[in-house]
Amino acid sequence: MFTGMIEDVGTVETLERGGDGARLRIATPLGSQIAPGDSVALNGVCLTATGANDAGFSAEAMNETLRVTSLGSLQPGDRVNLELALRADDRLGGHIVQGHADGIAEVEETSEDGFARRLRIGLEPRLAGLAVERGSIALHGVSLTVSALGEDWLEVSLVPETIERTNLGDAGPGTRLNVECDLIGKYVRRLMAPLTASSED
């Protein structure tokens, strides 16, 4: 489990794709805190470290992960948001994030709003139905608050700290972001589905 509070922005050193998936090597000082088998969120996607040293770590992404996330479009040199798994004695500074992306969304536009930057994100209906205004959402693993919401879009506001400490500061129109909707909302929707269906009969 994660919280959406990014601990470092690492760099993709190598990425090898094959029929069985992709193998990545990420440069980050967090490598000294990672052991093989540990979970690491990379752009909001939970991966298992296969090796690590002080300079970084290695991980593998299976084909299903490449299909439903933006990891398949990474290139050497790309900057990636990193978060280590939550420890029981850590602060829950963001919200509950599993590292299980629900899909990919694209930045439609950006605008400056004082010291903040607003991002408008286009959403497919399946994801838009899981977003709540003033609720939480994770974009590329960053815990954010939904500041505005439409039928097929949402907006978030980035404070200077988020712009500086994550790769969302690089996001512009056309940037594809991994989206993880709020876990509680997903369970509520699933539990309510039979009741909603019966009321429509």
C-alpha angles and dihedrals in degrees: 000000000000137000104218093249105131115224100188143354106232131190128239105240098177136000121187118189125197141154091279097052136274135304118209136192115200124195112219138132086234086079089088089063096047128088127188108277095031120130117241126181110225112188086339096309118118111232131174116238112236095186139357144184137166091285098054145292143271128229141170129230117202122219094260090056091050090049098053100034138050093248091100091067096053118122132195108277095032117134115236133191113240133196129171120223117278117262120217091247096048126108115255093228098164124018137288107294122177100189089239105127116216092203147304126287131186129229108243100184144344130212136179117244109183107294090341130081121219121214121197110205124196113225133193112236093254090062098035089060090060096052123094126194109251088012127116129268133169118226115186085344096305117129107231139167119241103239098181135008138199135173094274105012144046135195131220129185121224119210117213091260091058092046091051101040102040137046091249085089086071094051118115137155109317096024110137115221132192109240127206115180122212111290095220092052091052092053093046091051091049093049093046095047096088091049092048091048094049092050090055094052 
